[in-house]
Amino acid sequence: MKIAVTAASGQLGAAIIKQLINGIGKENVIGIARTPAKAEHLGVEIRKGDYSSNAEFVAALQGVDVVLIVSGMDAPDKRIGQHQNIINAAKEAGVRKIVYTSIIGEDGQSSFDAIVKSNRQTEKDITESGLEWSIGRNGLYIEPDLEYIENYRKEGKVANCAGEGLCSYTTRDELAYAYTQIILHDNSNGKIFNLAGNAITQQQLAEYLNLAFGTTLVYEEMTPEAYLEFQQKANGEFLGTVIAGIYTKIRNGEFNINSDYEAAAGRKHVGWDDYFGNLS
Ligand SMILES: NC(=O)c1ccc[n+]([C@@H]2O[C@H](COP(=O)([O-])OP(=O)(O)OC[C@H]3O[C@@H](n4cnc5c(N)ncnc54)[C@H](OP(=O)(O)O)[C@@H]3O)[C@@H](O)[C@H]2O)c1
C-alpha cells in the first residue's frame, strides 16, 4: 500500500510521514511538496505538488492508494479550489481513499470563521467525491505557545481576549499518531473525528507554561476590541485579524469540543500534566 502525504515540507506533514515510516516502512510512503528540496531530509520519495496545480497532483498521485491532504495556508476562498484540485486529481489517478486534516470549531461569527467554513466546504467536497474518506478535525496546536515563551517571559503575562473560554488544544505529534492509525485502519472510513486533548483555559495554559519553563506568568483578559487592535498593530491587518478571531472563538466556547481522539488513535491523547511536566 502506497501512502502519499501532501505539504511534506511543513511541520504536520513531516510529523505524519515520520509516524508512517515507523508503521509501514519508508518504501511505502511518498511525500508531496510544493518545494521538494525542503522535504528531502525525510528520506522518502518526494514528488512535486503545488495545491494550485491539478496537473502536478495527477502526476504526483500515480500509483498511490491513500492520500492524506494537509489543509492549505492560502486565503480561505482560494483554499477551497486548491483542495478541489487535489480531490479531482485523486479521482483521476485512481486513488482509493482521501484523508483530510480539517479544523475543529463550532459555527460562529468571528473573523476566523471564514477559515472554518472553507474547511467544512472541503470536507463536503471530499465526502461527495465518491472515494473512500476519513476526516480529522484538528484541535489548536499548542506548540506556538511554547515557541512564544521568551516573549511571554518578557511580557510577564498571557494576554488575550479568550477570557474563561475552554480551548481544545493538541500537538502535531499527537495528530500524526492519530492520522497514521486513521490511514492504516479502514474502520475509520466515512467518519469525522475531532482530534484534541482535554480543553483548558488560558489561566491553565499560563500555569502549565510556568510549570514547564519556570516563568511566573499571569493571565490577563482583554476585550475582543482591544485585542483585535493590538493584534493588527503587532501582526498586520490579515494575520492580526485571524489571530484575534481565534481567541474570540475560544471566548465564545466554539473551540471547546468533545474529542474523538481515542476512537481514532486507539489510545488516549497525552494529558497536559504529563506533556508540560515532561518539558520541564
Ligand atoms: N490546528 C491549528 O492550530 C493550525 C494552526 C496553523 C495552521 N493550521 C493548518 O494546518 C496546516 C498544517 O500546519 P503546519 O503546522 O504543518 O504548517 P507549516 O509548518 O507552516 O506548513 C505549511 C505547509 O503548507 C505548504 N503549502 C502552503 N501552500 C501550499 C501550496 N499552494 N501548495 C503546496 N503546499 C503548500 C507549505 O509548503 P512550502 O514549504 O512550500 O511553503 C508547507 O509545507 C496549515 O497549512 C493550516 O491549514 C492549523
Ligand as a Chemical Component Dictionary entry (heavy atoms), coordinates in Angstrom:
data_LIG
# 
_chem_comp.id                   LIG 
_chem_comp.type                 NON-POLYMER 
_chem_comp.pdbx_formal_charge   0 
_chem_comp.three_letter_code    LIG 
# 
loop_
_chem_comp_atom.comp_id 
_chem_comp_atom.atom_id 
_chem_comp_atom.alt_atom_id 
_chem_comp_atom.type_symbol 
_chem_comp_atom.charge 
_chem_comp_atom.model_Cartn_x 
_chem_comp_atom.model_Cartn_y 
_chem_comp_atom.model_Cartn_z 
_chem_comp_atom.pdbx_ordinal 
LIG N1  N1  N 0  -4.808 23.499 14.176 1  
LIG C1  C1  C 0  -4.058 24.587 14.239 2  
LIG O1  O1  O 0  -3.809 25.161 15.325 3  
LIG C2  C2  C 0  -3.444 25.170 12.999 4  
LIG C3  C3  C 0  -2.564 26.258 13.107 5  
LIG C4  C4  C 0  -1.973 26.736 11.940 6  
LIG C5  C5  C 0  -2.261 26.146 10.727 7  
LIG N2  N2  N 1  -3.113 25.084 10.667 8  
LIG C6  C6  C 0  -3.410 24.386 9.394  9  
LIG O2  O2  O 0  -2.661 23.174 9.410  10 
LIG C7  C7  C 0  -1.844 23.088 8.247  11 
LIG C8  C8  C 0  -0.533 22.396 8.590  12 
LIG O3  O3  O 0  0.112  23.091 9.617  13 
LIG P1  P1  P 0  1.700  23.080 9.759  14 
LIG O4  O4  O 0  1.993  23.351 11.163 15 
LIG O5  O5  O -1 2.282  21.866 9.120  16 
LIG O6  O6  O 0  2.078  24.371 8.870  17 
LIG P2  P2  P 0  3.508  24.754 8.294  18 
LIG O7  O7  O 0  4.592  24.071 9.033  19 
LIG O8  O8  O 0  3.526  26.238 8.191  20 
LIG O9  O9  O 0  3.475  24.138 6.815  21 
LIG C9  C9  C 0  2.597  24.599 5.851  22 
LIG C10 C10 C 0  2.800  23.706 4.642  23 
LIG O10 O10 O 0  1.832  24.064 3.656  24 
LIG C11 C11 C 0  2.522  24.045 2.415  25 
LIG N3  N3  N 0  1.795  24.829 1.437  26 
LIG C12 C12 C 0  1.284  26.061 1.576  27 
LIG N4  N4  N 0  0.715  26.447 0.421  28 
LIG C13 C13 C 0  0.880  25.433 -0.452 29 
LIG C14 C14 C 0  0.542  25.225 -1.809 30 
LIG N5  N5  N 0  -0.091 26.160 -2.530 31 
LIG N6  N6  N 0  0.873  24.042 -2.379 32 
LIG C15 C15 C 0  1.520  23.098 -1.685 33 
LIG N7  N7  N 0  1.891  23.230 -0.411 34 
LIG C16 C16 C 0  1.575  24.390 0.188  35 
LIG C17 C17 C 0  3.876  24.618 2.720  36 
LIG O11 O11 O 0  4.773  24.361 1.671  37 
LIG P3  P3  P 0  6.143  25.215 1.490  38 
LIG O12 O12 O 0  7.155  24.553 2.394  39 
LIG O13 O13 O 0  6.477  25.055 0.055  40 
LIG O14 O14 O 0  5.854  26.634 1.889  41 
LIG C18 C18 C 0  4.168  23.822 3.992  42 
LIG O15 O15 O 0  4.611  22.529 3.673  43 
LIG C19 C19 C 0  -1.700 24.523 7.779  44 
LIG O16 O16 O 0  -1.447 24.537 6.391  45 
LIG C20 C20 C 0  -3.044 25.133 8.137  46 
LIG O17 O17 O 0  -4.029 24.843 7.156  47 
LIG C21 C21 C 0  -3.691 24.580 11.779 48 
# 
loop_
_chem_comp_bond.comp_id 
_chem_comp_bond.atom_id_1 
_chem_comp_bond.atom_id_2 
_chem_comp_bond.value_order 
_chem_comp_bond.pdbx_ordinal 
LIG N1  C1  SING 1  
LIG C1  O1  DOUB 2  
LIG C1  C2  SING 3  
LIG C2  C3  SING 4  
LIG C2  C21 DOUB 5  
LIG C3  C4  DOUB 6  
LIG C4  C5  SING 7  
LIG C5  N2  DOUB 8  
LIG N2  C6  SING 9  
LIG N2  C21 SING 10 
LIG C6  O2  SING 11 
LIG C6  C20 SING 12 
LIG O2  C7  SING 13 
LIG C7  C8  SING 14 
LIG C7  C19 SING 15 
LIG C8  O3  SING 16 
LIG O3  P1  SING 17 
LIG P1  O4  DOUB 18 
LIG P1  O5  SING 19 
LIG P1  O6  SING 20 
LIG O6  P2  SING 21 
LIG P2  O7  DOUB 22 
LIG P2  O8  SING 23 
LIG P2  O9  SING 24 
LIG O9  C9  SING 25 
LIG C9  C10 SING 26 
LIG C10 O10 SING 27 
LIG C10 C18 SING 28 
LIG O10 C11 SING 29 
LIG C11 N3  SING 30 
LIG C11 C17 SING 31 
LIG N3  C12 SING 32 
LIG N3  C16 SING 33 
LIG C12 N4  DOUB 34 
LIG N4  C13 SING 35 
LIG C13 C14 SING 36 
LIG C13 C16 DOUB 37 
LIG C14 N5  SING 38 
LIG C14 N6  DOUB 39 
LIG N6  C15 SING 40 
LIG C15 N7  DOUB 41 
LIG N7  C16 SING 42 
LIG C17 O11 SING 43 
LIG C17 C18 SING 44 
LIG O11 P3  SING 45 
LIG P3  O12 DOUB 46 
LIG P3  O13 SING 47 
LIG P3  O14 SING 48 
LIG C18 O15 SING 49 
LIG C19 O16 SING 50 
LIG C19 C20 SING 51 
LIG C20 O17 SING 52 
# 
